[in-house]
Amino acid sequence: MPEIRKASIHDAEKIIEYCKIIGAETDNLSFGAEGLSVTVEQEQAFLETINASNQQLFLVAVSDGELVGTASFMGFPKPRLAHRAEISISVKKSMWGQHIGSRFMEELLRFAKEVANVSVLSLEVRSDNERAIALYKKFGFETIGTFDGFMHINGNDISYDIMRLSL
């Protein structure tokens, strides 16, 4: 069973490599095999900022020393948006079906209620990503709209569903 924990600056290099791997495995993400266009130092600074905030969280799933998943919770600093946060989850394809997404979701919801004190969570998910949509619905998310052409991949417009959960 993979360990789910808060990311530290020591995870920065592994996160960058992980993003290249998952970017090559699926077209469900905002990046491809190129991964993130950040340096290790930039990723470390990003993680330091997140870890100093009670409105943001970045989690990793680690199995036998290998990074196999990430999840993020990004609250909004502006007072009119402070009741909201956006979340995202990714899991390495070889680990799909291992309940890592559910464990991430449980921790993100705990953080939302107990630490960040937000009342609305939202996310975007590729409209044909049935596994992810089923996970989000399992936790009470509902689709509030579809954004046709949200992404453009290999010459094709890709639709994404916008989902929300009221806490």
N, C-alpha and C positions, 0 to 999 in steps of 0.2 A: 504494500500500500504506500503510494508516494506521500512524502511529507509536504504539507501545505504550510507555508510560512511567509512572513513579511520579507520582501526583497531587501538586501543590503547593498552597499556600494561594491562589495566584493563579488556580487553577482553580475555586475555590469557587462563584462566580457562574454559571459555565458548567455546573457539575454540577447546581446547583439548576434551571436552565433545561432542561437535558437530561432531568432526571427528570420534568418536566412533559410534555415531548414523548413520552417512551417510555411514561409512565403513560397517555397518551391513545391510544397505538398498540396496546396489548395489555392483556389481563386476566391476564397471567402474573405480575404483580408485586404486592407488598403495598400498593401505592398506585395511584391513578388519575391523572387529568389534573391533580389538585390538586398532585401532586408531593410533595416533602418539606415538612414544616411547620417549616422552620428558616430563620434569617436567614443572610445571607452571613457575618456575624461568627461565628455558631455553627458553620457549616460549616468556616470557616477554623480555628477552635479544634479541631474534630474532626480535620481533616487534620493539624494540628500534632501532636496526640497520637499519631495513627497513625504519622506519620513519625519520631517519637522512639522507637518501639517496634520490637523485633526479633521480636515476636509478632503484628504486624499489618501489613497492606499494603493500599494502595488504588491501583489502576492506572486509567489512562485510555487510550483509543484516540482519536487525533486525526488527522483527515484534512482537509487544506487549512484548518487553523485551526479546524475544527468538531469538537466533542466527539461521537464516534459510538459510544462504548462505555465501560463501567466494569466493574471486577472488584474484589472485596474478599476478604481473607483475615483472619479474626478468630480469633486464638488465645485460649485461656482462661487467665486469670492464676492461678486456684486450683491448687495443686499436684496435686490428685487429677484435675484435668481438663487439665493442661498438656500432655499428650501429644496433645491434640485441637485441631482448628480447624474453623471453618465457612467455607465459601466461597460466593460468589455472583458471577454474571456477567450483564451485560445488554448488548445491542447494539441500536442504532437499526435499526428495521425495514428501512429502505432499504439497510442494509449487511449484512443477513442473507445468508449464503452466501459471504461474503468471507474466511472462515477466521479472523475476529477472535476468536471464541470459543476456537478451538484454540490460537491464539497466547497468549491470556490464560491458558488452562489450563496451557500449558507453563511460563509464568512463575510461576504460582501453585504448581505442583509443584516448580519449582526453589527457590523461596523456602521452601516447607515443608521440603524436605530439607536445603538448605544454610544457611539462616538461622534459621528458627524451630525446627528439629529436632523436628518432630511426627511421630507415627506413624499418625495416623488423621485423615482429612478427611471431613467430612459436608456435606450440603446438602439442601435441600427443593426439589422441582420439581413443578409442576402435573402431575398424572398423565396428562393428555392432551397435554402439550407434547412431542410426538414428536421434534422437532428437538433440543431441549435434552437429552432423555434419551439420544438417539443420541450426542450429543457426550460426555456423561458416561460412557456405556458404552465409547466408543472409548478413553477414558483409564483404563478398568478399574473404574469405580464399579459397585457392585451395589445393587439395591434391597433394603432390609432391612425395609420395611414401608410401609403406606399409611395416611395419616391422613385418614379421611373427615371432611368438614366443616372442613378446615384453614382455609379462608377462606369468607366469605359475600359473594357478589357478585351484585348485582341480584336479590336474593331467592333465589338458588341456593346450595346448599352445594357447595363445590369441594374435591375430593380432591387431596392432594399425596402424592407418593412421598418417602420418606426414603431417601437413598442414602449410601453410605459407600465409602471407599477406604482400604485398609491399605497403608501405605508400607513 
